[in-house]
Amino acid sequence: MKQILTTSILLGLPLAFSQVAQAHPGHDHSHWTSEPIHILTMVAIGTVIVGGLAYKHMTRRKNLKQKEMNHDA
């Protein structure tokens, strides 16, 4: 339950704040570099999220392995 709540909050906050965020007056979405910059930003954000999930999975796996070793002793 706690994990579902945390995930909901983490996914919901960016959606809530994206409605409030305003680009500065010089922010031009018609410039040819606008789309690649936005794509690279989204890829970077996705990479951080996937890296965090992979780290969490690896540490959980390592902890389970250590608990098994301590249990066998």
Backbone as CSV, one residue per row, in Angstrom:
resi,resn,N_x,N_y,N_z,CA_x,CA_y,CA_z,C_x,C_y,C_z
1,MET,0.814,-1.192,0.000,0.000,0.000,0.000,0.865,1.266,0.000
2,LYS,1.932,1.236,0.815,2.823,2.387,0.893,3.499,2.632,-0.452
3,GLN,3.887,1.549,-1.138,4.551,1.680,-2.426,3.599,2.269,-3.463
4,ILE,2.344,1.867,-3.440,1.360,2.404,-4.383,1.161,3.892,-4.138
5,LEU,1.074,4.293,-2.881,0.901,5.700,-2.542,2.110,6.519,-2.985
6,THR,3.308,6.015,-2.715,4.526,6.710,-3.109,4.602,6.849,-4.621
7,THR,4.306,5.789,-5.338,4.332,5.834,-6.799,3.309,6.817,-7.328
8,SER,2.126,6.822,-6.754,1.080,7.748,-7.185,1.501,9.197,-6.973
9,ILE,2.115,9.456,-5.835,2.566,10.823,-5.552,3.663,11.230,-6.515
10,LEU,4.647,10.346,-6.721,5.765,10.680,-7.599,5.324,10.886,-9.046
11,LEU,4.331,10.128,-9.488,3.847,10.300,-10.846,2.847,11.452,-10.965
12,GLY,2.135,11.724,-9.893,1.108,12.757,-9.932,1.637,14.173,-9.796
13,LEU,2.697,14.362,-9.030,3.234,15.707,-8.825,3.674,16.383,-10.121
14,PRO,4.448,15.712,-10.977,4.829,16.377,-12.219,3.611,16.737,-13.084
15,LEU,2.611,15.893,-13.079,1.412,16.193,-13.858,0.690,17.407,-13.299
16,ALA,0.647,17.516,-11.984,-0.028,18.653,-11.359,0.724,19.953,-11.618
17,PHE,2.046,19.917,-11.501,2.820,21.139,-11.677,3.016,21.515,-13.142
18,SER,2.868,20.586,-14.058,3.053,20.917,-15.468,1.967,21.870,-15.952
19,GLN,0.797,21.850,-15.295,-0.274,22.771,-15.664,0.056,24.195,-15.219
20,VAL,0.856,24.321,-14.178,1.181,25.630,-13.624,2.413,26.226,-14.290
21,ALA,3.300,25.383,-14.743,4.568,25.850,-15.301,4.343,26.664,-16.565
22,GLN,5.052,27.761,-16.646,4.965,28.628,-17.814,6.367,28.829,-18.373
23,ALA,6.469,28.773,-19.676,7.757,29.013,-20.318,8.046,30.513,-20.306
24,HIS,9.317,30.855,-20.311,9.679,32.271,-20.357,9.334,32.832,-21.742
25,PRO,9.241,34.136,-21.904,8.798,34.728,-23.167,9.663,34.339,-24.372
26,GLY,10.943,34.054,-24.160,11.822,33.698,-25.267,11.808,32.218,-25.612
27,HIS,10.970,31.455,-24.959,10.888,30.010,-25.172,10.122,29.739,-26.459
28,ASP,10.834,29.351,-27.504,10.236,29.227,-28.832,10.103,27.762,-29.230
29,HIS,8.870,27.262,-29.295,8.635,25.872,-29.685,8.672,25.679,-31.189
30,SER,8.780,26.749,-31.950,8.847,26.596,-33.402,10.290,26.501,-33.906
31,HIS,11.267,26.712,-33.036,12.669,26.611,-33.426,13.005,25.150,-33.713
32,TRP,13.897,24.911,-34.653,14.201,23.540,-35.075,14.861,22.713,-33.979
33,THR,15.497,23.351,-32.996,16.143,22.582,-31.919,15.194,22.268,-30.766
34,SER,14.010,22.824,-30.794,13.081,22.637,-29.685,12.709,21.168,-29.474
35,GLU,12.336,20.483,-30.522,11.915,19.080,-30.388,13.051,18.173,-29.914
36,PRO,14.260,18.248,-30.522,15.347,17.389,-30.011,15.701,17.677,-28.547
37,ILE,15.655,18.936,-28.142,15.975,19.278,-26.758,14.939,18.676,-25.810
38,HIS,13.660,18.760,-26.174,12.615,18.197,-25.329,12.717,16.668,-25.274
39,ILE,13.026,16.055,-26.396,13.182,14.587,-26.421,14.358,14.166,-25.551
40,LEU,15.489,14.869,-25.683,16.658,14.534,-24.870,16.382,14.741,-23.383
41,THR,15.614,15.754,-23.049,15.250,15.976,-21.651,14.415,14.817,-21.125
42,MET,13.445,14.379,-21.906,12.596,13.267,-21.481,13.412,11.967,-21.375
43,VAL,14.348,11.760,-22.284,15.212,10.571,-22.220,16.068,10.624,-20.952
44,ALA,16.584,11.796,-20.632,17.402,11.941,-19.425,16.581,11.648,-18.173
45,ILE,15.365,12.164,-18.111,14.496,11.920,-16.963,14.172,10.425,-16.868
46,GLY,13.859,9.809,-18.003,13.573,8.372,-18.024,14.764,7.545,-17.584
47,THR,15.949,7.966,-17.983,17.167,7.255,-17.605,17.385,7.306,-16.099
48,VAL,17.137,8.449,-15.499,17.276,8.579,-14.041,16.263,7.672,-13.334
49,ILE,15.036,7.646,-13.833,14.001,6.804,-13.217,14.362,5.328,-13.334
50,VAL,14.754,4.892,-14.527,15.124,3.484,-14.736,16.357,3.134,-13.915
51,GLY,17.323,4.041,-13.835,18.511,3.799,-13.018,18.161,3.637,-11.551
52,GLY,17.259,4.467,-11.066,16.823,4.362,-9.671,16.116,3.049,-9.400
53,LEU,15.256,2.632,-10.323,14.548,1.363,-10.160,15.518,0.182,-10.217
54,ALA,16.493,0.246,-11.117,17.483,-0.832,-11.216,18.320,-0.905,-9.942
55,TYR,18.709,0.254,-9.420,19.483,0.287,-8.168,18.674,-0.309,-7.017
56,LYS,17.410,0.075,-6.952,16.541,-0.445,-5.904,16.411,-1.964,-6.017
57,HIS,16.256,-2.460,-7.241,16.134,-3.900,-7.465,17.418,-4.627,-7.069
58,MET,18.564,-4.059,-7.440,19.845,-4.705,-7.131,20.106,-4.734,-5.629
59,THR,19.786,-3.629,-4.934,20.030,-3.612,-3.490,19.071,-4.548,-2.773
60,ARG,17.832,-4.636,-3.241,16.878,-5.561,-2.632,17.356,-6.999,-2.829
61,ARG,17.847,-7.294,-4.018,18.342,-8.645,-4.315,19.554,-8.983,-3.451
62,LYS,20.448,-7.993,-3.292,21.645,-8.201,-2.472,21.256,-8.438,-1.017
63,ASN,20.285,-7.671,-0.513,19.842,-7.841,0.875,19.197,-9.202,1.088
64,LEU,18.415,-9.668,0.130,17.803,-10.993,0.243,18.861,-12.084,0.273
65,LYS,19.885,-11.918,-0.549,20.966,-12.900,-0.590,21.713,-12.933,0.742
66,GLN,21.956,-11.759,1.337,22.640,-11.703,2.629,21.776,-12.317,3.729
67,LYS,20.472,-12.091,3.680,19.587,-12.676,4.684,19.591,-14.200,4.580
68,GLU,19.631,-14.720,3.344,19.688,-16.168,3.160,20.985,-16.734,3.726
69,MET,22.089,-16.033,3.510,23.374,-16.494,4.018,23.375,-16.481,5.549
70,ASN,22.813,-15.456,6.144,22.752,-15.368,7.617,21.800,-16.406,8.183
71,HIS,20.762,-16.714,7.473,19.801,-17.709,7.931,20.414,-19.113,7.911
72,ASP,21.252,-19.389,6.908,21.890,-20.702,6.795,22.947,-20.914,7.874
73,ALA,23.514,-19.863,8.387,24.626,-19.970,9.352,24.204,-20.443,10.703
